[in-house]
Amino acid sequence: MEIMDRLTDSAQLKTLPDERKFVSFSIAINDSYKPKGSEEKKYVTYFNCSYWLGTGIAHHLTN
């Protein structure tokens, strides 16, 4: 899955009690729609994400 837009904050490196590490970050996607006979409506969808394949990506995910 590919989710693209903007970070809401810099990524955080987290460690579980069993010492596994992962990167946690949140993405906000702005979108809009226009109902028939009405004005445009804008909304934001937030995605809380975790990346488990390597922690080196964290320094690239800065806000």
C-alpha angles and dihedrals in degrees: 000000000000120000116181131180131079137333115239092206139350117289119264127217109224133187127208122218089260089057096252111143131211140167119246124198142150130227127200121206120197116208140160142197136190118222114213110273094007140089124270115281120211126201142167127225119200124207121195106207137191125196116201105170097082139342096223090086091070095082090057093053101073129140 
